[in-house]
Amino acid sequence: MKLGVITDGISRNLEHALTLMKQSGLEYAELQFIDEFEVGDMNDHQIAKVKNLVDHHEVKVSCISRHVFGGLPLKNVDLNSANYKDQIDALKRCIKMAKALNCDTVRTMSFSKEMIIFGSHGADVWNVSTGAWEKLVALMAGAVEIAEKENITLVVETGNNAMITSAWLARKLINELGSKHLKLLWDPCNSLYCAEKAYPDAYEAIGVENIGHIHLKDSFINIPHATVECTALNKGDMAPYLSDIADALRRDNYQGSISLESVYRPSNATFEDGFKESLPIFLELFKK
């Protein structure tokens, strides 16, 4: 398994995060926020400093993870709008950074969630956000076209508040766009919030060949209360699925990388403490 961590889950100080990561036996750094910058907002000099740190610590960069398209309402964007073009420009900057760091994977999100996308027998009139899916496909096609030209893999994440909340929806999007340069960044814990069981449901829906990258974290999910409580890995609602996921990925020869997403902060402690608490079970399950 190609195991790593989203570095700012340890610290936005990249040197500190990489030092602890390497000491922990992880080899793949996923970059999202560094100091006060989100990836895609760094100049050539800053990127060169990142490369020096990565090379010095002898690690690899698994994914450049900016929140491209994240939170944008579909009704407020189209192919010619300034906000869409701004996001496309940010994606291009992320691709430039990825290439400078010998990384072939860049993340995108999928706009803000429309709750009911499909329906019939009256729901299509009263409940469905008519045209939302078709608009999503058209907007994502522009990003995929860039990924194809640049020969990188664009991974769309299953997000809590995104159009792509489930592996099932991700597979539908991948099938409709029909590009080998679009894969899923599978975050099965996020998808618990749309009631998709991580295994076997989500895993079988997407197919391992369509997974480009994985985030692993754990939480307690309470949808009626609109609440998420982060926990150490294997201590929350992901616990029944993690071992099966690990076994399936090994069985099916998954070739992508897996990032521990360190979003758990113990009481009166830090995110780094949360990382240290989750690390042993992460290694036990996935480094076999």
C-alpha positions as CSV (number, residue, x, y, z in Angstrom):
1,M,0.0,0.0,0.0
2,K,1.2,3.5,-0.8
3,L,0.5,5.2,2.5
4,G,0.6,8.8,3.5
5,V,-1.1,11.7,5.1
6,I,-2.6,15.1,4.3
7,T,0.2,17.1,5.7
8,D,-1.7,20.0,7.1
9,G,-3.6,17.5,9.3
10,I,-0.4,17.4,11.2
11,S,0.8,21.0,10.7
12,R,0.8,23.7,8.1
13,N,4.5,23.9,8.7
14,L,5.5,21.6,5.9
15,E,9.0,20.8,7.3
16,H,7.6,19.7,10.6
17,A,4.8,17.7,9.0
18,L,7.2,15.9,6.6
19,T,9.6,15.1,9.5
20,L,6.9,13.5,11.6
21,M,5.4,11.8,8.6
22,K,8.7,10.2,7.6
23,Q,9.4,9.2,11.3
24,S,6.0,7.5,11.2
25,G,6.8,5.3,8.3
26,L,4.6,7.1,5.7
27,E,6.0,7.9,2.3
28,Y,3.3,9.9,0.4
29,A,2.6,13.5,1.2
30,E,-0.8,15.0,0.1
31,L,-0.5,18.8,-0.1
32,Q,-3.5,21.0,0.7
33,F,-2.5,24.0,2.9
34,I,1.1,25.1,3.5
35,D,1.6,27.9,5.8
36,E,-1.0,30.5,5.0
37,F,-1.4,29.3,1.4
38,E,-3.8,26.8,-0.3
39,V,-2.0,24.9,-3.1
40,G,-2.5,26.7,-6.3
41,D,-1.7,30.0,-4.6
42,M,2.0,29.5,-4.4
43,N,4.5,31.2,-6.7
44,D,7.5,29.5,-8.4
45,H,9.9,30.3,-5.6
46,Q,7.6,28.9,-2.9
47,I,7.0,25.7,-5.0
48,A,10.7,25.3,-5.4
49,K,11.1,25.5,-1.5
50,V,8.4,22.8,-1.3
51,K,10.3,20.6,-3.7
52,N,13.5,21.0,-1.8
53,L,11.7,19.9,1.4
54,V,10.1,16.9,-0.3
55,D,13.4,15.9,-1.8
56,H,15.3,16.4,1.4
57,H,12.8,14.1,3.3
58,E,12.8,11.6,0.5
59,V,9.1,11.4,0.2
60,K,6.7,11.5,-2.7
61,V,3.7,13.8,-3.3
62,S,0.6,11.7,-3.8
63,C,-1.9,14.5,-4.7
64,I,-2.3,18.2,-5.0
65,S,-5.6,18.9,-3.2
66,R,-7.1,22.3,-3.7
67,H,-10.9,22.8,-3.2
68,V,-11.5,23.5,-6.9
69,F,-15.2,24.2,-7.6
70,G,-15.9,23.6,-3.8
71,G,-19.0,25.3,-2.5
72,L,-19.9,27.0,-5.8
73,P,-23.7,26.8,-6.3
74,L,-24.5,25.4,-9.8
75,K,-27.2,28.0,-10.3
76,N,-24.5,30.8,-10.0
77,V,-22.0,29.4,-12.5
78,D,-21.8,28.5,-16.2
79,L,-19.0,27.8,-18.7
80,N,-18.5,31.5,-19.4
81,S,-18.9,33.0,-15.9
82,A,-15.9,34.6,-14.2
83,N,-16.1,32.4,-11.1
84,Y,-15.9,29.3,-13.3
85,K,-12.9,30.6,-15.2
86,D,-11.2,31.6,-11.9
87,Q,-11.6,28.0,-10.7
88,I,-10.2,26.6,-14.0
89,D,-7.2,28.9,-13.7
90,A,-6.7,27.6,-10.1
91,L,-6.8,24.1,-11.5
92,K,-4.2,24.9,-14.0
93,R,-1.9,26.3,-11.3
94,C,-2.4,23.1,-9.3
95,I,-1.4,21.1,-12.3
96,K,1.7,23.2,-12.7
97,M,2.6,22.6,-9.1
98,A,1.9,18.9,-9.4
99,K,4.3,18.6,-12.4
100,A,7.0,20.5,-10.6
101,L,6.7,17.9,-7.7
102,N,6.5,14.8,-10.0
103,C,2.9,14.2,-9.0
104,D,0.3,13.0,-11.5
105,T,-2.9,13.5,-9.4
106,V,-4.8,16.7,-8.7
107,R,-8.1,17.0,-6.8
108,T,-11.3,18.7,-7.7
109,M,-14.5,19.1,-5.8
110,S,-18.0,19.1,-7.5
111,F,-19.8,22.3,-6.7
112,S,-22.4,22.6,-3.9
113,K,-25.0,20.0,-3.3
114,E,-28.4,19.9,-4.8
115,M,-30.2,17.4,-2.6
116,I,-32.5,15.6,-5.1
117,I,-31.0,15.2,-8.5
118,F,-33.2,12.4,-10.0
119,G,-36.8,11.3,-9.5
120,S,-40.0,10.1,-11.2
121,H,-43.7,9.6,-10.8
122,G,-44.3,13.2,-9.7
123,A,-41.0,13.7,-7.9
124,D,-39.5,14.9,-11.2
125,V,-42.0,17.9,-11.0
126,W,-42.0,18.6,-7.3
127,N,-38.7,17.5,-5.9
128,V,-35.9,17.2,-8.5
129,S,-33.4,20.0,-9.1
130,T,-34.1,19.8,-12.8
131,G,-31.0,20.1,-15.0
132,A,-28.5,20.1,-12.1
133,W,-26.9,16.8,-13.2
134,E,-26.6,17.8,-16.8
135,K,-25.0,21.1,-15.8
136,L,-22.5,19.4,-13.5
137,V,-21.4,17.1,-16.3
138,A,-20.9,20.0,-18.7
139,L,-18.9,22.0,-16.1
140,M,-16.8,19.0,-15.1
141,A,-16.1,18.3,-18.8
142,G,-14.1,21.5,-19.0
143,A,-11.8,20.4,-16.2
144,V,-11.4,16.9,-17.6
145,E,-10.4,18.3,-21.0
146,I,-7.6,20.1,-19.3
147,A,-6.5,17.0,-17.4
148,E,-6.4,15.1,-20.7
149,K,-4.3,17.8,-22.4
150,E,-1.9,17.9,-19.4
151,N,-1.8,14.1,-19.0
152,I,-2.7,14.1,-15.3
153,T,-5.4,12.3,-13.3
154,L,-8.2,14.5,-12.0
155,V,-9.7,13.0,-8.9
156,V,-13.2,14.2,-7.8
157,E,-13.8,13.7,-4.1
158,T,-16.9,12.4,-2.5
159,G,-17.7,15.5,-0.4
160,N,-20.2,16.2,2.3
161,N,-21.7,19.2,0.7
162,A,-20.9,18.4,-2.9
163,M,-22.8,17.2,-5.9
164,I,-20.7,14.0,-5.8
165,T,-21.5,12.6,-2.4
166,S,-21.3,8.9,-3.1
167,A,-19.3,6.4,-5.0
168,W,-22.4,5.6,-6.9
169,L,-22.7,9.1,-8.2
170,A,-19.0,9.3,-8.9
171,R,-19.2,6.2,-11.1
172,K,-22.1,7.7,-13.0
173,L,-20.1,10.9,-13.6
174,I,-17.0,8.9,-14.7
175,N,-19.1,6.8,-17.1
176,E,-20.8,9.8,-18.6
177,L,-17.6,11.7,-19.2
178,G,-15.8,8.6,-20.5
179,S,-12.2,9.7,-19.7
180,K,-9.4,7.7,-18.3
181,H,-8.1,10.9,-16.8
182,L,-11.1,11.2,-14.3
183,K,-11.2,9.0,-11.3
184,L,-12.6,9.1,-7.8
185,L,-10.9,10.5,-4.7
186,W,-12.9,8.1,-2.4
187,D,-13.6,9.4,1.1
188,P,-15.9,6.7,2.4
189,C,-16.4,8.5,5.7
190,N,-17.8,11.5,3.9
191,S,-20.2,9.3,2.1
192,L,-21.6,7.9,5.3
193,Y,-23.4,11.3,5.5
194,C,-25.4,10.4,2.5
195,A,-26.1,6.9,4.0
196,E,-23.9,5.0,1.5
197,K,-22.3,2.0,3.2
198,A,-18.6,2.0,2.6
199,Y,-18.3,-1.8,2.0
200,P,-19.5,-3.6,0.0
201,D,-21.9,-1.0,-1.4
202,A,-19.6,1.9,-2.2
203,Y,-16.6,-0.2,-3.1
204,E,-18.6,-2.3,-5.5
205,A,-20.4,0.7,-7.0
206,I,-17.2,2.5,-8.0
207,G,-14.9,-0.4,-8.9
208,V,-11.3,-0.4,-7.8
209,E,-10.1,0.6,-11.3
210,N,-12.0,3.9,-11.0
211,I,-10.4,4.9,-7.6
212,G,-7.5,7.3,-8.1
213,H,-6.8,8.2,-4.4
214,I,-8.3,7.5,-1.0
215,H,-8.9,9.6,2.2
216,L,-9.4,7.7,5.4
217,K,-10.8,9.2,8.6
218,D,-13.5,8.3,11.1
219,S,-16.5,10.0,12.6
220,F,-19.8,9.6,14.3
221,I,-22.5,10.6,11.9
222,N,-25.9,11.9,13.0
223,I,-27.8,13.0,9.9
224,P,-31.1,14.0,11.6
225,H,-29.1,16.2,14.0
226,A,-26.9,17.5,11.1
227,T,-23.9,16.6,13.2
228,V,-20.5,15.1,12.7
229,E,-18.1,14.2,15.5
230,C,-14.6,13.3,14.5
231,T,-12.9,10.3,16.2
232,A,-9.7,8.4,16.1
233,L,-9.5,6.0,13.2
234,N,-11.5,2.7,13.8
235,K,-13.4,4.3,16.8
236,G,-16.4,5.7,14.9
237,D,-18.9,4.7,12.3
238,M,-16.2,3.6,9.8
239,A,-15.0,0.9,12.2
240,P,-17.2,-1.9,10.7
241,Y,-15.8,-1.3,7.2
242,L,-12.0,-0.5,7.5
243,S,-10.7,-4.1,7.7
244,D,-12.9,-5.2,4.7
245,I,-11.8,-2.2,2.7
246,A,-8.1,-3.0,3.4
247,D,-8.6,-6.6,2.4
248,A,-10.4,-5.7,-0.8
249,L,-7.8,-3.2,-1.9
250,R,-5.1,-5.8,-1.4
251,R,-7.1,-8.5,-3.2
252,D,-7.8,-6.2,-6.1
253,N,-4.3,-4.9,-6.4
254,Y,-5.2,-1.2,-5.8
255,Q,-2.4,0.9,-7.3
256,G,-3.2,4.3,-5.9
257,S,-2.2,6.0,-2.7
258,I,-4.1,6.3,0.6
259,S,-3.9,9.4,2.8
260,L,-4.7,9.4,6.5
261,E,-6.9,12.5,6.9
262,S,-6.0,13.8,10.3
263,V,-9.1,15.8,11.2
264,Y,-9.6,14.3,14.7
265,R,-8.6,16.6,17.6
266,P,-8.8,15.0,21.0
267,S,-10.1,17.1,23.9
268,N,-7.5,19.6,25.1
269,A,-5.1,18.4,22.5
270,T,-4.0,19.1,18.9
271,F,-4.6,17.7,15.4
272,E,-1.0,16.3,15.6
273,D,-2.1,14.4,18.7
274,G,-5.1,13.1,16.8
275,F,-2.7,11.9,14.0
276,K,-0.6,10.1,16.5
277,E,-3.6,8.4,18.0
278,S,-4.9,7.2,14.6
279,L,-1.6,6.2,13.1
280,P,-1.1,2.8,14.7
281,I,-4.4,1.3,13.4
282,F,-3.9,2.9,10.0
283,L,-0.6,1.1,9.7
284,E,-1.9,-2.1,11.2
285,L,-4.8,-2.3,8.7
286,F,-3.2,-1.0,5.5
287,K,0.5,-1.7,5.7
288,K,0.2,-5.5,5.9
